[in-house]
Amino acid sequence: MGAHLVSILAERGVNCCVTTRRHQDNKENIEYVVGDAHDIAFLNSLFYKGQWDVIVDFMKYSTKDFEGRVNLLLSKTRQYIFLSSSRVYSESKEKLTEDSPRLLDACNDADYLKTDEYALTKARQEDILRNCGYSNWTIIRPYVTFSEQRLQLSALEKEYWLYRALKRRTIVFSKDLADKTTTLTYGQDVARGIASLIGKEKAKGKIYHITISETHKWSEILKTYLDAFEKRTGFRPKVLLVEKWEPYHGGNKYQVAYDRMYDRRFDNNSIKEFIDTSTFMPTLPALEKCLSEFIDHPVFKDINWRWEAKKDRLTGEWASLSEIKEFKQKFVYMLNRIGVSI
């Protein structure tokens, strides 16, 4: 979403300053500033010139860290746009509105509520904003977004399923998740939605989820991926559907139990005041486009070889040890592949 948002604003002639961990060349009205935005001293170096028109905050904070900087951020801008998440919502049989119950307020799982899991963290930080005494904030709640570099299959990032497909190994998914209804929105469209709120006085002190209106079962999403993969490569990946998600989904216990196991549908009337969501790219063709582009230029983050080994045990397959760069990870893979859990 961030890269798309920068491009959208730059095309509109907006001067943008982007914080980054690595050097990037400036482009016309885009200035890249190298530094760690978690570092208060670095933030102060950005603020010394005075107030910013808008701060769009894509950072992930602990609740404690956010509490320690929220007043600084709000005092240095006319509008602070905070990226929360629609994972904050509790389960609902109705379409979700911005006023629907949140997990933080409705969940009775004491063990879960003791954690700072992502959905709870975002809800707690929303509360900090709403109780801080400022009113120049806007809260955004995206849901599952995808792009040319991020392609999710329920709780599985591409490193857990697409990597296996490109290596001609079987994708492991589960029947209980495949049957759930979800909403996936192209990241560029979410960025357009965020851009539509920038500088809008009416959006201050408000919360908006930005999603497409259509819904699909994860089984439809999987089929779209498989069809697009076969169309692009001539090879159709195999899929093993297990009964239950828990043993094979990378340990994202709470994300699955308190989000992906819910059927998600959204009422988009609030954001429609600023952008026509019917102009959002339809999910399935957009997924096909993004998957095809990724296959042409694949870049993966680190692979979890412990979970790869568990899935290979299940499917009877073996990864080539040449795929695994570090000796320690080779060792982890081999032991877990033969059934020794470490």
C-alpha positions as a Markdown table, in Angstrom:
| # | Residue | x | y | z |
|---|---|---|---|---|
| 1 | Met | 0.0 | 0.0 | 0.0 |
| 2 | Gly | 2.8 | 2.4 | 0.9 |
| 3 | Ala | 4.5 | 2.2 | -2.5 |
| 4 | His | 1.2 | 2.7 | -4.3 |
| 5 | Leu | 0.3 | 5.6 | -2.1 |
| 6 | Val | 3.6 | 7.4 | -2.8 |
| 7 | Ser | 3.1 | 6.9 | -6.5 |
| 8 | Ile | -0.5 | 8.2 | -6.4 |
| 9 | Leu | 0.5 | 11.3 | -4.5 |
| 10 | Ala | 3.5 | 12.0 | -6.6 |
| 11 | Glu | 1.4 | 11.8 | -9.8 |
| 12 | Arg | -0.9 | 14.4 | -8.3 |
| 13 | Gly | 2.1 | 16.8 | -7.7 |
| 14 | Val | 2.1 | 16.3 | -3.9 |
| 15 | Asn | 5.6 | 16.7 | -2.3 |
| 16 | Cys | 6.2 | 13.5 | -0.3 |
| 17 | Cys | 8.9 | 12.6 | 2.2 |
| 18 | Val | 9.3 | 8.9 | 2.7 |
| 19 | Thr | 11.2 | 7.3 | 5.5 |
| 20 | Thr | 13.2 | 4.3 | 4.5 |
| 21 | Arg | 15.8 | 1.9 | 6.0 |
| 22 | Arg | 17.9 | 1.9 | 2.8 |
| 23 | His | 19.1 | 4.5 | 0.4 |
| 24 | Gln | 16.8 | 5.3 | -2.5 |
| 25 | Asp | 17.3 | 8.0 | -5.1 |
| 26 | Asn | 15.0 | 11.0 | -4.9 |
| 27 | Lys | 12.4 | 11.4 | -7.7 |
| 28 | Glu | 11.1 | 14.8 | -8.6 |
| 29 | Asn | 8.7 | 15.5 | -5.7 |
| 30 | Ile | 9.6 | 12.4 | -3.7 |
| 31 | Glu | 12.3 | 12.7 | -1.1 |
| 32 | Tyr | 13.6 | 9.6 | 0.6 |
| 33 | Val | 15.1 | 10.0 | 4.1 |
| 34 | Val | 17.1 | 7.2 | 5.5 |
| 35 | Gly | 16.5 | 6.3 | 9.1 |
| 36 | Asp | 14.6 | 4.2 | 11.6 |
| 37 | Ala | 11.1 | 5.7 | 12.2 |
| 38 | His | 10.9 | 3.8 | 15.4 |
| 39 | Asp | 13.7 | 6.0 | 16.7 |
| 40 | Ile | 12.3 | 9.2 | 18.5 |
| 41 | Ala | 15.6 | 11.1 | 17.7 |
| 42 | Phe | 15.1 | 10.4 | 14.0 |
| 43 | Leu | 11.5 | 11.5 | 14.2 |
| 44 | Asn | 12.6 | 14.7 | 15.9 |
| 45 | Ser | 15.1 | 15.3 | 13.1 |
| 46 | Leu | 12.1 | 15.3 | 10.7 |
| 47 | Phe | 10.0 | 17.6 | 12.8 |
| 48 | Tyr | 12.5 | 20.4 | 13.5 |
| 49 | Lys | 11.4 | 22.5 | 10.6 |
| 50 | Gly | 7.8 | 22.7 | 11.9 |
| 51 | Gln | 4.5 | 21.1 | 11.2 |
| 52 | Trp | 3.7 | 18.6 | 8.4 |
| 53 | Asp | 0.5 | 18.8 | 6.4 |
| 54 | Val | -0.2 | 15.1 | 6.8 |
| 55 | Ile | 1.6 | 12.1 | 8.3 |
| 56 | Val | 0.6 | 8.7 | 7.0 |
| 57 | Asp | 1.9 | 6.1 | 9.5 |
| 58 | Phe | 2.5 | 2.6 | 8.2 |
| 59 | Met | 4.7 | 1.7 | 11.2 |
| 60 | Lys | 4.0 | -1.3 | 13.5 |
| 61 | Tyr | 4.4 | -0.4 | 17.1 |
| 62 | Ser | 4.1 | -2.1 | 20.5 |
| 63 | Thr | 1.3 | -0.5 | 22.5 |
| 64 | Lys | 3.9 | 1.0 | 24.9 |
| 65 | Asp | 6.0 | 2.5 | 22.1 |
| 66 | Phe | 2.9 | 4.0 | 20.5 |
| 67 | Glu | 1.7 | 5.5 | 23.7 |
| 68 | Gly | 5.1 | 7.2 | 24.1 |
| 69 | Arg | 5.1 | 9.0 | 20.8 |
| 70 | Val | 1.4 | 9.6 | 19.9 |
| 71 | Asn | 1.4 | 13.2 | 21.3 |
| 72 | Leu | 4.6 | 14.0 | 19.3 |
| 73 | Leu | 3.1 | 12.7 | 16.1 |
| 74 | Leu | -0.2 | 14.5 | 16.5 |
| 75 | Ser | 1.4 | 17.8 | 17.5 |
| 76 | Lys | 3.5 | 17.9 | 14.4 |
| 77 | Thr | 0.9 | 17.5 | 11.7 |
| 78 | Arg | -2.5 | 18.9 | 10.6 |
| 79 | Gln | -3.7 | 15.3 | 9.9 |
| 80 | Tyr | -2.4 | 12.1 | 11.3 |
| 81 | Ile | -3.5 | 9.0 | 9.4 |
| 82 | Phe | -3.1 | 5.8 | 11.4 |
| 83 | Leu | -3.1 | 2.4 | 9.7 |
| 84 | Ser | -5.1 | 0.1 | 11.9 |
| 85 | Ser | -6.6 | -3.2 | 10.6 |
| 86 | Ser | -10.1 | -4.7 | 10.1 |
| 87 | Arg | -8.8 | -7.6 | 12.0 |
| 88 | Val | -9.9 | -5.7 | 15.1 |
| 89 | Tyr | -13.5 | -6.7 | 14.4 |
| 90 | Ser | -15.1 | -9.5 | 16.3 |
| 91 | Glu | -17.1 | -12.2 | 14.5 |
| 92 | Ser | -20.3 | -11.0 | 13.0 |
| 93 | Lys | -23.1 | -12.5 | 10.9 |
| 94 | Glu | -23.9 | -9.1 | 9.5 |
| 95 | Lys | -21.9 | -6.9 | 7.3 |
| 96 | Leu | -19.2 | -5.1 | 9.3 |
| 97 | Thr | -19.5 | -1.3 | 9.8 |
| 98 | Glu | -16.9 | 0.9 | 11.5 |
| 99 | Asp | -19.1 | 0.6 | 14.7 |
| 100 | Ser | -19.2 | -3.2 | 14.8 |
| 101 | Pro | -17.9 | -4.8 | 18.0 |
| 102 | Arg | -14.1 | -5.3 | 18.3 |
| 103 | Leu | -12.3 | -8.3 | 19.6 |
| 104 | Leu | -10.8 | -6.2 | 22.4 |
| 105 | Asp | -14.3 | -5.3 | 23.7 |
| 106 | Ala | -16.2 | -8.5 | 22.9 |
| 107 | Cys | -13.8 | -11.5 | 23.2 |
| 108 | Asn | -13.9 | -13.6 | 26.4 |
| 109 | Asp | -10.7 | -15.5 | 25.9 |
| 110 | Ala | -8.6 | -14.4 | 28.9 |
| 111 | Asp | -5.4 | -15.9 | 27.5 |
| 112 | Tyr | -5.8 | -14.1 | 24.2 |
| 113 | Leu | -6.6 | -10.8 | 25.9 |
| 114 | Lys | -3.4 | -11.0 | 27.8 |
| 115 | Thr | -1.4 | -10.9 | 24.6 |
| 116 | Asp | -0.4 | -8.0 | 22.4 |
| 117 | Glu | -1.5 | -9.9 | 19.3 |
| 118 | Tyr | -1.9 | -7.7 | 16.2 |
| 119 | Ala | -5.6 | -7.2 | 16.3 |
| 120 | Leu | -5.6 | -6.3 | 20.0 |
| 121 | Thr | -2.5 | -4.1 | 19.6 |
| 122 | Lys | -4.2 | -2.1 | 16.8 |
| 123 | Ala | -7.5 | -1.7 | 18.9 |
| 124 | Arg | -5.5 | -0.6 | 21.9 |
| 125 | Gln | -3.7 | 2.0 | 19.8 |
| 126 | Glu | -7.0 | 3.2 | 18.3 |
| 127 | Asp | -8.2 | 3.8 | 21.9 |
| 128 | Ile | -5.0 | 5.8 | 22.7 |
| 129 | Leu | -5.8 | 8.0 | 19.7 |
| 130 | Arg | -9.4 | 8.5 | 20.6 |
| 131 | Asn | -8.5 | 9.4 | 24.3 |
| 132 | Cys | -5.5 | 11.5 | 23.7 |
| 133 | Gly | -7.2 | 14.9 | 23.5 |
| 134 | Tyr | -6.4 | 15.6 | 19.9 |
| 135 | Ser | -8.9 | 15.3 | 17.1 |
| 136 | Asn | -6.7 | 15.6 | 14.0 |
| 137 | Trp | -6.4 | 11.9 | 13.5 |
| 138 | Thr | -8.0 | 9.6 | 10.9 |
| 139 | Ile | -8.0 | 5.8 | 11.5 |
| 140 | Ile | -7.8 | 3.5 | 8.5 |
| 141 | Arg | -8.8 | -0.2 | 8.8 |
| 142 | Pro | -7.7 | -2.1 | 5.6 |
| 143 | Tyr | -8.4 | -5.8 | 5.5 |
| 144 | Val | -6.6 | -8.5 | 3.4 |
| 145 | Thr | -4.7 | -6.5 | 0.8 |
| 146 | Phe | -2.6 | -7.9 | -2.0 |
| 147 | Ser | -0.1 | -6.6 | -4.6 |
| 148 | Glu | 2.5 | -7.7 | -7.0 |
| 149 | Gln | 4.7 | -8.6 | -4.0 |
| 150 | Arg | 2.2 | -9.8 | -1.5 |
| 151 | Leu | -0.1 | -12.8 | -2.3 |
| 152 | Gln | -1.9 | -14.3 | 0.7 |
| 153 | Leu | -3.8 | -17.6 | 1.0 |
| 154 | Ser | -5.8 | -17.1 | 4.2 |
| 155 | Ala | -3.2 | -16.9 | 6.9 |
| 156 | Leu | -0.4 | -18.1 | 4.6 |
| 157 | Glu | 1.9 | -15.5 | 3.2 |
| 158 | Lys | 3.4 | -16.4 | -0.2 |
| 159 | Glu | 6.5 | -17.9 | 1.4 |
| 160 | Tyr | 4.3 | -20.6 | 2.8 |
| 161 | Trp | 2.4 | -21.6 | -0.3 |
| 162 | Leu | 3.6 | -19.9 | -3.5 |
| 163 | Tyr | 7.3 | -20.9 | -2.8 |
| 164 | Arg | 6.2 | -24.5 | -2.7 |
| 165 | Ala | 4.3 | -24.2 | -6.0 |
| 166 | Leu | 7.3 | -22.6 | -7.8 |
| 167 | Lys | 9.5 | -25.5 | -6.5 |
| 168 | Arg | 6.9 | -28.0 | -7.8 |
| 169 | Arg | 6.0 | -29.2 | -4.4 |
| 170 | Thr | 2.4 | -29.7 | -3.1 |
| 171 | Ile | 0.6 | -26.8 | -1.5 |
| 172 | Val | -0.9 | -27.7 | 1.9 |
| 173 | Phe | -4.1 | -26.0 | 2.7 |
| 174 | Ser | -7.1 | -26.9 | 4.9 |
| 175 | Lys | -10.8 | -27.6 | 4.3 |
| 176 | Asp | -12.0 | -25.5 | 7.3 |
| 177 | Leu | -10.3 | -22.4 | 6.0 |
| 178 | Ala | -11.1 | -23.0 | 2.3 |
| 179 | Asp | -14.8 | -22.7 | 3.1 |
| 180 | Lys | -14.6 | -19.3 | 4.8 |
| 181 | Thr | -15.8 | -16.1 | 3.0 |
| 182 | Thr | -13.3 | -13.3 | 2.8 |
| 183 | Thr | -12.6 | -9.9 | 1.2 |
| 184 | Leu | -9.4 | -9.2 | -0.7 |
| 185 | Thr | -8.6 | -5.7 | -2.0 |
| 186 | Tyr | -5.8 | -4.7 | -4.4 |
| 187 | Gly | -3.3 | -2.6 | -2.5 |
| 188 | Gln | -3.4 | 0.2 | -5.1 |
| 189 | Asp | -7.1 | 0.6 | -4.5 |
| 190 | Val | -6.6 | 0.8 | -0.8 |
| 191 | Ala | -3.9 | 3.5 | -1.4 |
| 192 | Arg | -6.4 | 5.4 | -3.6 |
| 193 | Gly | -8.9 | 5.2 | -0.7 |
| 194 | Ile | -6.2 | 6.6 | 1.7 |
| 195 | Ala | -5.3 | 9.3 | -0.7 |
| 196 | Ser | -9.0 | 10.3 | -0.9 |
| 197 | Leu | -9.0 | 11.1 | 2.8 |
| 198 | Ile | -5.8 | 13.2 | 2.9 |
| 199 | Gly | -6.5 | 16.8 | 3.8 |
| 200 | Lys | -10.2 | 16.2 | 4.3 |
| 201 | Glu | -11.5 | 18.0 | 7.4 |
| 202 | Lys | -14.6 | 15.8 | 7.5 |
| 203 | Ala | -12.3 | 12.7 | 7.9 |
| 204 | Lys | -10.7 | 13.9 | 11.1 |
| 205 | Gly | -11.7 | 12.1 | 14.2 |
| 206 | Lys | -13.2 | 9.3 | 12.1 |
| 207 | Ile | -12.6 | 5.7 | 11.3 |
| 208 | Tyr | -12.9 | 4.1 | 7.9 |
| 209 | His | -12.3 | 0.6 | 6.6 |
| 210 | Ile | -11.3 | 0.5 | 3.0 |
| 211 | Thr | -12.2 | -2.7 | 1.2 |
| 212 | Ile | -13.8 | -3.9 | -2.0 |
| 213 | Ser | -17.5 | -4.8 | -1.7 |
| 214 | Glu | -17.3 | -8.3 | -3.3 |
| 215 | Thr | -16.6 | -11.4 | -1.3 |
| 216 | His | -15.1 | -14.9 | -2.1 |
| 217 | Lys | -14.5 | -18.1 | -0.4 |
| 218 | Trp | -10.8 | -19.0 | 0.1 |
| 219 | Ser | -11.4 | -22.0 | -2.2 |
| 220 | Glu | -12.2 | -19.6 | -5.0 |
| 221 | Ile | -9.1 | -17.6 | -4.3 |
| 222 | Leu | -7.0 | -20.8 | -4.4 |
| 223 | Lys | -8.5 | -21.8 | -7.7 |
| 224 | Thr | -7.8 | -18.4 | -9.1 |
| 225 | Tyr | -4.1 | -18.8 | -8.1 |
| 226 | Leu | -3.9 | -22.3 | -9.5 |
| 227 | Asp | -5.5 | -21.3 | -12.8 |
| 228 | Ala | -3.2 | -18.2 | -13.1 |
| 229 | Phe | -0.1 | -20.3 | -12.2 |
| 230 | Glu | -1.0 | -22.9 | -14.9 |
| 231 | Lys | -1.7 | -20.2 | -17.5 |
| 232 | Arg | 1.7 | -18.5 | -16.8 |
| 233 | Thr | 3.9 | -21.6 | -16.4 |
| 234 | Gly | 2.1 | -24.5 | -18.0 |
| 235 | Phe | 2.3 | -26.3 | -14.7 |
| 236 | Arg | -0.7 | -26.7 | -12.3 |
| 237 | Pro | 0.4 | -27.1 | -8.7 |
| 238 | Lys | -0.9 | -29.9 | -6.6 |
| 239 | Val | -2.9 | -29.2 | -3.5 |
| 240 | Leu | -3.4 | -31.3 | -0.4 |
| 241 | Leu | -6.4 | -30.3 | 1.6 |
| 242 | Val | -6.1 | -31.4 | 5.3 |
| 243 | Glu | -9.1 | -31.4 | 7.6 |
| 244 | Lys | -7.9 | -28.7 | 10.1 |
| 245 | Trp | -5.6 | -25.7 | 9.7 |
| 246 | Glu | -3.8 | -25.9 | 13.0 |
| 247 | Pro | -0.8 | -28.2 | 12.4 |
| 248 | Tyr | 0.2 | -26.7 | 9.0 |
| 249 | His | -0.2 | -22.9 | 9.0 |
| 250 | Gly | 3.0 | -21.5 | 10.4 |
| 251 | Gly | 1.9 | -21.0 | 14.0 |
| 252 | Asn | -0.5 | -18.1 | 13.4 |
| 253 | Lys | -2.9 | -19.4 | 16.0 |
| 254 | Tyr | -4.7 | -16.3 | 17.0 |
| 255 | Gln | -4.8 | -14.8 | 13.5 |
| 256 | Val | -6.6 | -17.8 | 12.2 |
| 257 | Ala | -8.8 | -18.4 | 15.3 |
| 258 | Tyr | -9.9 | -14.8 | 15.6 |
| 259 | Asp | -10.0 | -13.7 | 12.0 |
| 260 | Arg | -9.5 | -16.2 | 9.2 |
| 261 | Met | -12.0 | -18.6 | 10.7 |
| 262 | Tyr | -14.6 | -15.8 | 10.5 |
| 263 | Asp | -16.7 | -15.0 | 7.4 |
| 264 | Arg | -15.9 | -11.4 | 6.6 |
| 265 | Arg | -18.2 | -9.0 | 4.7 |
| 266 | Phe | -18.0 | -5.2 | 4.8 |
| 267 | Asp | -20.4 | -2.3 | 4.6 |
| 268 | Asn | -18.5 | 0.4 | 2.7 |
| 269 | Asn | -20.9 | 3.3 | 2.9 |
| 270 | Ser | -18.6 | 5.5 | 5.1 |
| 271 | Ile | -15.6 | 5.5 | 2.7 |
| 272 | Lys | -17.9 | 6.0 | -0.3 |
| 273 | Glu | -18.3 | 9.6 | 0.7 |
| 274 | Phe | -14.7 | 10.1 | -0.5 |
| 275 | Ile | -14.1 | 7.4 | -3.2 |
| 276 | Asp | -16.4 | 5.2 | -5.3 |
| 277 | Thr | -15.4 | 1.7 | -4.3 |
| 278 | Ser | -17.1 | 0.3 | -7.5 |
| 279 | Thr | -14.0 | 1.6 | -9.3 |
| 280 | Phe | -11.8 | -0.9 | -7.4 |
| 281 | Met | -10.3 | -3.6 | -9.5 |
| 282 | Pro | -12.3 | -6.8 | -9.2 |
| 283 | Thr | -10.5 | -9.3 | -6.9 |
| 284 | Leu | -10.0 | -12.4 | -9.1 |
| 285 | Pro | -8.6 | -10.7 | -12.3 |
| 286 | Ala | -6.4 | -8.5 | -10.1 |
| 287 | Leu | -5.0 | -11.5 | -8.3 |
| 288 | Glu | -4.3 | -13.2 | -11.6 |
| 289 | Lys | -2.4 | -10.1 | -12.8 |
| 290 | Cys | -0.4 | -9.8 | -9.6 |
| 291 | Leu | 0.5 | -13.5 | -9.5 |
| 292 | Ser | 1.6 | -13.4 | -13.1 |
| 293 | Glu | 3.9 | -10.4 | -12.5 |
| 294 | Phe | 5.3 | -12.0 | -9.4 |
| 295 | Ile | 6.1 | -15.3 | -11.2 |
| 296 | Asp | 8.1 | -13.3 | -13.8 |
| 297 | His | 10.2 | -11.6 | -11.0 |
| 298 | Pro | 9.9 | -13.8 | -7.8 |
| 299 | Val | 11.4 | -12.4 | -4.6 |
| 300 | Phe | 10.8 | -14.2 | -1.4 |
| 301 | Lys | 11.5 | -13.3 | 2.2 |
| 302 | Asp | 13.0 | -16.0 | 4.5 |
| 303 | Ile | 11.5 | -19.4 | 4.3 |
| 304 | Asn | 10.5 | -21.2 | 7.5 |
| 305 | Trp | 12.2 | -24.5 | 7.0 |
| 306 | Arg | 10.7 | -26.1 | 10.1 |
| 307 | Trp | 7.2 | -25.7 | 8.6 |
| 308 | Glu | 8.4 | -26.7 | 5.1 |
| 309 | Ala | 9.7 | -30.0 | 6.6 |
| 310 | Lys | 6.4 | -30.7 | 8.3 |
| 311 | Lys | 4.5 | -30.2 | 5.1 |
| 312 | Asp | 7.0 | -32.3 | 3.1 |
| 313 | Arg | 6.5 | -35.1 | 5.6 |
| 314 | Leu | 2.8 | -34.9 | 5.0 |
| 315 | Thr | 3.1 | -34.9 | 1.2 |
| 316 | Gly | 6.0 | -37.4 | 1.0 |
| 317 | Glu | 8.2 | -34.8 | -0.7 |
| 318 | Trp | 11.8 | -33.5 | -0.1 |
| 319 | Ala | 13.2 | -30.1 | -0.6 |
| 320 | Ser | 16.6 | -29.9 | -2.3 |
| 321 | Leu | 19.2 | -29.0 | 0.3 |
| 322 | Ser | 20.7 | -26.6 | -2.2 |
| 323 | Glu | 17.6 | -24.4 | -1.7 |
| 324 | Ile | 18.6 | -23.9 | 2.0 |
| 325 | Lys | 21.3 | -21.4 | 2.4 |
| 326 | Glu | 22.4 | -21.7 | 6.0 |
| 327 | Phe | 23.8 | -25.0 | 7.5 |
| 328 | Lys | 21.7 | -24.5 | 10.6 |
| 329 | Gln | 18.5 | -24.4 | 8.6 |
| 330 | Lys | 19.5 | -27.5 | 6.6 |
| 331 | Phe | 19.9 | -29.2 | 10.0 |
| 332 | Val | 16.5 | -27.9 | 11.2 |
| 333 | Tyr | 14.8 | -29.1 | 7.9 |
| 334 | Met | 16.4 | -32.6 | 8.0 |
| 335 | Leu | 15.4 | -33.3 | 11.6 |
| 336 | Asn | 11.9 | -32.1 | 11.2 |
| 337 | Arg | 11.5 | -33.9 | 7.9 |
| 338 | Ile | 12.3 | -37.2 | 9.6 |
| 339 | Gly | 10.0 | -36.4 | 12.5 |
| 340 | Val | 12.3 | -34.9 | 15.2 |
| 341 | Ser | 10.7 | -31.6 | 16.2 |
| 342 | Ile | 13.1 | -28.7 | 17.0 |
